[in-house]
């Protein structure tokens, strides 16, 4: 399976590489694992903002999570030069900026999980955590860390 052909089939394109927000590595390789720093939903240089369960719906949170995946793929493409080197997903850690009383974080994380499954099939389904938090950098609704196997 060709990842780029799958993205085209899904009518998706890799966005421009997101700007770094501090002193860190976007990707750190250990053995055959690639650890990605937290990825936020940035579109054309603009952060998506909102608090899920407040001024941001579950569906908007899911879309933000999908945008995080696409931004992660841009980071991986820059690092690897070829997304076809990826065997699959090992784990996602999804942080959801949640309004008081909101407890459906897994539904928001499904936005990212569903897209990864659409791209890699069962190899795109990994272990996962979905955690509600009070605040995230830039008031984004979602931030996701990824671990991929190459």
N, C-alpha and C positions, 0 to 999 in steps of 0.2 A: 504494500500500500504506500502511495506517495502522499505525504502530508500536504504538499502544496496543491496537488490535484484535489485532495479532499477539501481544503480550504476554498478552492475555486468552486467546487461542487456546492458547498454551503453558502456561496456568494459572500465570502469573507476575504478581506485583505489584511496583511500585516500593517499595523499602524507605524508611524515613525517612532523611533526609540524614545521612550519617556526620559525626561530630564531627571538626573539624580537629585535627591533632596538632602544630601548630607555626605558624611565620610564613611563609605562602606563599599564593598564589592557587590555588584549586581548578582554575580554568580560565583559560587565557590565549588570547585570540584574536589571530591574525595573519592578515590577509587573510580567506580563506574556510576557514582551518584552526583547529580548537579543540584546544589542547594541554592534556591533563588531567594534573595532578600524580599521583603514585603513589597508587593506590587499593588498600586492603587489605580482607580479608574480615571485615566487622563485621556481626553479626546482632543486632538489638535492643540495640545498644550494647555488645555483648560481642565481643571479638576471638576469632577462631578461631586456635588455635595448633598448632604441630607442625613436625616436620622430615620432609619427604617422603623416603621410603626408610628412615626410622627409625620414629618413633612415629606416622607419618602415611602412609597408603597412597597409591598413585597416584590411586585413585578419590576419596579424600578431598581430595587436592590439586586434582583436577579440579573438585570441588564448590566448593572455596575460590575457584578461578579464576572459576567461574560467578557466585559471590556478588560478586566484584570487579566483574564486568560490570554486575550489577544496581545496585550502589552507584554505579558510573560513570554509569549512566543516570539515577539520581536527581540526581546533580550536574549532568548536562547538562539535565535537565528544569528544575531550579532556575535554571540560567543562561539557557536559551533560552526557557523557557515552553512549548515545544512540540517534542517529539522528532521530529516529522515534518519539521522543518527540516533534519535531518541527511541528507545525500546518501549517506554511507557511511563506512566505516572506511579510514583510510590506513595506520596502523601500530599494532601493540602491541609493547611491550617488557615481557616477563614475567620477573620475578625469582622463583626458586624456592629457598626455604630447604631445602638438600639435605643429607642424611646423607652421611658419607664413602662414596665408591664409587658413589653414586647418579648415573646418567648418562642418565636418561630424561625430562629436563626438557621436551622437546617434547610428550610425551604429557600432561603436566600442563597445559601451555599450551593444548592442544587443548580443554580444558574451556571456556575463554573463547572460543576461536576457533569452536568448534561452536555455542555459543549466539549469538554475533554473526551467524554464517551463518544460523542458524534465524530470526533476526529480520529481517535485511536481504537474505537470499539472497547472491548473488555480490558485492553491494555491501558486505556485511559481512565479506568476506575481504580482508585487507590484507597488507602486508608484516609480518614478525614476527621477533622474536628471543626466545629462551628461554634464560635464563642461570641457572646454579646458583650460589648464594651460601651462605656459612657462616651468616650471621645476617641477620635482618630486624627492623625495629622491632616491639616487643611480642611477639617470637617467632612472628609470623604465618608460615604456610607459603608464602604467595604475595603479591606486590605487583606491580601492573600499571600502567604508563603507557599512555595512549591518545592517538592523534591521529585526529580525525574531520574530515570535510569537510562544510561546510554550503553 
